[in-house]
Amino acid sequence: MSAQLINGKEVSQQRLAMVAEEVKKRAAAGLRVPCLAVVLVGDDPASAVYVRNKKRACEKSGVKSLSYELPASTTQDELMKLLDELNNNPEVDGILVQLPLPKHLNSDAVLENISPNKDVDGFHPYNVGRLAVQKPLFRPCTPKGVMTLLETYGVDPRGKKAVVVGASNIVGRPQALELLLACATVTICHDATQNLEKEVGEADILVVAVGVPKLIKGEWIKPGTVVIDVGINRLPDGSLCGDVDFDTAKERASMITPVPGGVGPMTIATLLENTLYAATLHD
């Protein structure tokens, strides 16, 4: 029996519609329309696509979008100066710096220079720390989007064994914190984990975010597991796949996210939710 597909595209449209409705209510009450400033440095094609998708989501949800497209030669000081201006601009609610940055720029310093109350990506150490101590403010978009999918599809992590494969600051680590906050028993795996197959096979909820095509074999997955595949990889033939071998995994999982159309759309929808929330803090 094939797993139920978790339709992130559909859920993301529902969430953007909710944001749009709240934005209309704000406007009717005489409040300012939320504003997101997006900063793109350089000409990385994938980053340009992501930024374009974020602008479209802003248009759909009625959120104002400011775009700053800077040359790859932009210096650290120039980028920091722009961020200072955006931090101090009362019309800007959220600031997003598209990653990755050109190699000569210090990404950690850039992210830490964004005001925590405008950090709608949820990457600032202050916001990650708040999540760690069970007092979240801005939650990283992809992990929060995963939690929204689980809630929408009636998956309660409480008491479940959750396994996160991947320990990045953007997805893996905050995802583990999100699942812990939801009272799951959490294991996080990384490149030093021994016997990954065994760890994966114990999961009731499996989240994979490593960027390695079909790393997780379907036969490793315990029957009935809920599988969330965050990875998106382009194969030599031009097709896209996740970090989980979907064709075999769907025969064992109870639910599974497709790639594309699973987690990806939720990241952008959550970004807009965070921007709306930031606007309420700045009223």
Phi, psi and omega in degrees: 000127182284150180292154171289134178279134175269110188269090180294328179297315180294315181294321180297322178295321177297318181291321178294324177296322177295319177298315180301319179296318179292324177296319177298319179297320178297314181298319180295332179271004179081016179267159183291143174290133178303147184229128179246126175259123181248126182246122178240124179248124179091189187233037176296122186300317181296318179297321179298321178295315180300315181296319179297319179295324179292322177297318179297319179296323176298316180299317181296324186262000178079012178275135178289138182238128173250133184243131177235103181255108188254150179292158180298339181279359180305134181274165177301315181297321180295318179292318179297321180296317178299316180297321177300318179297317180291322176302322186269359181272112183292347178276348182260123180265323182227146178234129177233124172255117183291127176258154001280155175270159172307149191299335182281354180260143181270101185298319181300315180295322179297311182296324180287343180275351175281133178302130182305330181272006170238008184277073185287348172283338180075025184265345182297139179307328178298315182286323175295321178296320178297322177296321182295329181259021173067027177228062187295144173248277172258120185261136180310137195295314183293311177300320179294322177298322176298317180295324177297318178298314180300315180296316182299324182265014173072026179263112180263114182290346186305123178078356181275156173272114180251131178241125177251122178256114186119134186232034179289159177290337184277322183236297192303306183295309178295332176296319177298320179294320178299314181292324176295320178299329179273011174070028169277161170266116196248133169242133177244127183250152183210191188288351176259001180293133177267139178056062179301324180302317180296315181298314180299320184292348179264357187282136165272326175234125182240124176241125184239126181211079182233339181079030177240116185304125173053035178300319184269118182281142182300324182289347176287336192278132178291136178305132179095356181292145172269121187249122177245112183256107182274339185292147171218117188230141177261124181276165181305331180277003178093350180282162180255146174213166179264195178272353179249140175288092191301314188299323178273326182295324184292344177277350181242327181289156173275325176218151180205145175272135173281163173228118357280180176096006179256264185284325187311307180299333181290331180299315181289320178299319180292324175303318180289324174298317179296322179294318176299316179298319178300320179298322179294330178287335185263000180296000000 
